[in-house]
Amino acid sequence: MDVLYKVLVDPFLQMGGAPDLFVQTLWEGFVVGTLYALIALGFVLIFKASGVFNFAQGIMVVFAALTLVGLYEKGVPAYAALLLAIGAMFLIALGTERLVLRPLVNQPDIILFMATFGLTYVLIGLGELIFGGSPKVMIADQLLLPKGDITFQAFGGIVQLQKIDIAAAVIASLMIAALAVFFQKTRIGRALRAVADSHKAALSVGISLNQIWVIVWFTAGVVALVTGIMWGARSEVSFALQIIALKALPVLILGGFTSIPGAIVGGLIIGLGEKLGEFYWGGLVGGGIESWLAYMIALIFLLFRPQGLFGERIIERI
């Protein structure tokens, strides 16, 4: 009974007894969840357009941020380095389409997946060769990202919000909203949806798969760059960021691999669940909940709703 009380009752009493800490934890979970959603969005865009699960999306986050910081360290002005990093993402998109996707059209999904797996190690090696493997400090001040915190009294206590977290949440939310509108309302967005429904049907009405793939991979690269800047500003730029990017996998399982709203909702569920779980239940299991809770939630969804919250149930005739 004591164990059940600690697990089921005590955390909720803590929430009610210290609402300021509860709000603080919710905010941190919201920020992390928004960034998870942004990472997952890159996976969704590529999967919708080509049916490829891009295992390299995580290292694209690292490589984009390393390119930005590395160019600045070599004497390139901050905003020029930002433009060159965007250009590097375009070259990666173009090279991936020409050297990976185009030769492997109509190959089994596992072959395309392994190709992105190989792309991961190509980018790791290239990043270490050009920029080195040591952690780097994000050029937040040079990019005019805010620093410091905002402290105010609320809910019977003091709530503290980091300005960089506010900026990260706002920028990530605006980018997600802009991409959602872009792919829902524009001609390219309609072409993307046609490609996602059927490659053959898209080709029959004159849609170029090659152009769509370059656009989508480039968009995913820009998303990776923004994600790398935000994560790097909150911690540092290192190859460890690709581990954080893998948290997008549970997000995709929750939301569905082809759903932009699913990426948003899944990211928020994982972000809020991790922070609340670590703060209120972490002491009961010795801490470290943030490292595995997302995957436990994903496992539960796989058992009861494998297509995700917004995914379509696939029915195959035998």
Secondary structure as GFF3:
##gff-version 3
##sequence-region A 1 318
A	DSSP	alpha_helix	2	4	.	.	.	ID=ss1
A	DSSP	pi_helix	5	9	.	.	.	ID=ss2
A	DSSP	alpha_helix	10	17	.	.	.	ID=ss3
A	DSSP	alpha_helix	19	50	.	.	.	ID=ss4
A	DSSP	alpha_helix	57	73	.	.	.	ID=ss5
A	DSSP	alpha_helix	78	96	.	.	.	ID=ss6
A	DSSP	pi_helix	97	101	.	.	.	ID=ss7
A	DSSP	three_ten_helix	102	104	.	.	.	ID=ss8
A	DSSP	alpha_helix	109	131	.	.	.	ID=ss9
A	DSSP	beta_strand	149	154	.	.	.	ID=ss10
A	DSSP	beta_strand	157	162	.	.	.	ID=ss11
A	DSSP	alpha_helix	163	185	.	.	.	ID=ss12
A	DSSP	alpha_helix	187	197	.	.	.	ID=ss13
A	DSSP	alpha_helix	199	204	.	.	.	ID=ss14
A	DSSP	alpha_helix	209	234	.	.	.	ID=ss15
A	DSSP	alpha_helix	241	245	.	.	.	ID=ss16
A	DSSP	alpha_helix	248	255	.	.	.	ID=ss17
A	DSSP	alpha_helix	260	276	.	.	.	ID=ss18
A	DSSP	pi_helix	277	281	.	.	.	ID=ss19
A	DSSP	three_ten_helix	282	284	.	.	.	ID=ss20
A	DSSP	three_ten_helix	289	291	.	.	.	ID=ss21
A	DSSP	alpha_helix	293	304	.	.	.	ID=ss22
###
